[in-house]
């Protein structure tokens, strides 16, 4: 089972140029830390595959997570 800290490390590896402000970090923590971390990991990887960007966007991750969660039910 993955942890939120592991998934944050994945964000840094998938988007090495990304830097977040303190408030952005809080938003990511508030919105993502309580989710199923295994599904979140898959969602992060899906976003990287589908979006060409130097920086991840929280709405992309949340949408991907919801889609994966729904497909797994």
Residue frames as qw, qx, qy, qz and C-alpha x, y, z in Angstrom:
[[0.000, 0.888, 0.459, 0.000, 0.00, 0.00, 0.00],
 [0.423, 0.435, -0.001, 0.795, 1.36, 3.37, -1.04],
 [0.286, -0.635, -0.416, 0.585, 1.58, 6.43, 1.19],
 [0.214, 0.958, 0.191, -0.034, 0.92, 10.07, 0.44],
 [0.302, -0.788, 0.402, 0.355, 4.62, 10.84, 0.99],
 [0.561, -0.038, 0.711, 0.422, 5.54, 8.27, -1.65],
 [0.417, 0.701, 0.539, 0.209, 3.09, 9.83, -4.08],
 [0.023, -0.974, 0.049, 0.218, 4.49, 13.29, -3.45],
 [0.437, -0.501, 0.599, 0.446, 7.91, 11.90, -4.35],
 [0.533, 0.353, 0.696, 0.326, 6.39, 10.53, -7.57],
 [0.229, 0.940, 0.247, -0.059, 5.13, 14.02, -8.42],
 [0.215, -0.846, 0.360, 0.328, 8.70, 15.28, -8.07],
 [0.498, -0.200, 0.743, 0.400, 10.00, 12.52, -10.31],
 [0.460, 0.558, 0.654, 0.222, 7.34, 12.85, -13.01],
 [0.186, 0.916, 0.176, 0.310, 7.49, 16.66, -13.04],
 [0.703, -0.219, -0.209, 0.643, 11.01, 17.56, -11.87],
 [0.208, 0.342, 0.071, 0.914, 10.59, 21.23, -12.83],
 [0.402, -0.703, -0.438, -0.391, 7.51, 21.69, -10.64],
 [0.255, 0.017, -0.546, 0.798, 7.82, 23.88, -7.59],
 [0.315, -0.687, -0.596, -0.270, 4.88, 24.66, -5.34],
 [0.110, -0.558, 0.276, -0.775, 4.24, 27.55, -3.00],
 [0.062, -0.052, 0.827, -0.556, 3.31, 26.84, 0.59],
 [0.575, 0.222, 0.291, -0.732, -0.37, 27.41, -0.16],
 [0.687, 0.323, -0.502, -0.414, -0.23, 25.14, -3.21],
 [0.288, 0.197, -0.912, 0.216, 1.32, 22.40, -1.08],
 [0.315, 0.076, 0.654, -0.683, -1.53, 22.80, 1.41],
 [0.690, 0.291, -0.075, -0.659, -4.11, 22.46, -1.37],
 [0.592, 0.294, -0.733, -0.160, -2.46, 19.30, -2.68],
 [0.090, 0.101, -0.884, 0.448, -2.30, 17.90, 0.84],
 [0.459, 0.145, 0.433, -0.762, -5.90, 18.83, 1.67],
 [0.723, 0.339, -0.149, -0.583, -7.31, 17.40, -1.57],
 [0.709, 0.364, -0.589, -0.136, -5.15, 14.32, -2.05],
 [0.014, 0.411, -0.826, 0.385, -3.87, 13.00, 1.26],
 [0.577, -0.024, 0.597, -0.556, -7.17, 11.39, 2.25],
 [0.773, 0.366, -0.255, -0.451, -7.63, 9.53, -1.02],
 [0.961, -0.063, 0.249, 0.098, -6.78, 5.91, -1.76],
 [0.177, -0.781, 0.456, 0.388, -3.06, 6.26, -2.41],
 [0.523, -0.016, 0.773, 0.358, -2.76, 3.31, -4.78],
 [0.406, 0.729, 0.535, 0.129, -5.43, 4.83, -7.02],
 [0.015, -0.960, 0.068, 0.273, -3.81, 8.24, -6.68],
 [0.432, -0.457, 0.623, 0.464, -0.51, 6.79, -7.87],
 [0.467, 0.335, 0.738, 0.353, -2.23, 5.41, -10.97],
 [0.199, 0.913, 0.351, -0.061, -3.97, 8.76, -11.50],
 [0.209, -0.826, 0.295, 0.431, -0.68, 10.66, -11.35],
 [0.429, -0.185, 0.739, 0.485, 0.83, 8.35, -13.94],
 [0.388, 0.610, 0.669, 0.175, -2.25, 8.70, -16.15],
 [0.063, 0.959, 0.101, -0.259, -2.00, 12.49, -16.03],
 [0.303, -0.621, 0.523, 0.499, 1.65, 12.35, -17.04],
 [0.449, 0.130, 0.793, 0.390, 0.79, 10.11, -19.98],
 [0.268, 0.716, 0.628, 0.146, -2.08, 12.29, -21.19],
 [0.001, 0.993, 0.108, -0.051, -0.83, 15.83, -20.56],
 [0.690, 0.269, -0.074, 0.668, 2.33, 17.38, -21.89],
 [0.200, -0.922, -0.007, -0.331, 3.21, 19.91, -19.24],
 [0.413, 0.404, -0.587, 0.568, 6.20, 20.77, -17.10],
 [0.178, -0.166, 0.576, -0.780, 3.84, 21.25, -14.16],
 [0.161, -0.366, -0.914, -0.074, 0.99, 19.06, -12.90],
 [0.318, -0.312, -0.025, -0.895, -2.37, 20.65, -12.24],
 [0.259, -0.011, 0.800, -0.541, -4.48, 19.61, -9.27],
 [0.693, 0.291, 0.165, -0.639, -7.75, 19.51, -11.27],
 [0.611, 0.402, -0.626, -0.269, -6.16, 17.09, -13.76],
 [0.149, 0.208, -0.921, 0.294, -5.14, 14.76, -10.95],
 [0.420, 0.114, 0.609, -0.663, -8.54, 14.91, -9.27],
 [0.721, 0.362, -0.138, -0.575, -10.36, 14.21, -12.54],
 [0.514, 0.363, -0.774, -0.078, -8.08, 11.30, -13.32],
 [0.070, -0.123, 0.867, -0.478, -8.54, 9.94, -9.80],
 [0.593, 0.202, 0.376, -0.683, -12.35, 10.13, -10.05],
 [0.714, 0.392, -0.388, -0.431, -12.34, 8.40, -13.42],
 [0.376, 0.295, -0.870, 0.121, -10.12, 5.59, -12.16],
 [0.256, -0.033, 0.748, -0.612, -12.15, 5.20, -8.99],
 [0.692, 0.268, 0.138, -0.656, -15.39, 4.96, -10.95],
 [0.672, 0.391, -0.561, -0.284, -13.96, 2.42, -13.38],
 [0.234, 0.258, -0.893, 0.284, -12.80, 0.22, -10.51],
 [0.475, -0.022, 0.545, -0.691, -16.21, 0.03, -8.85]]
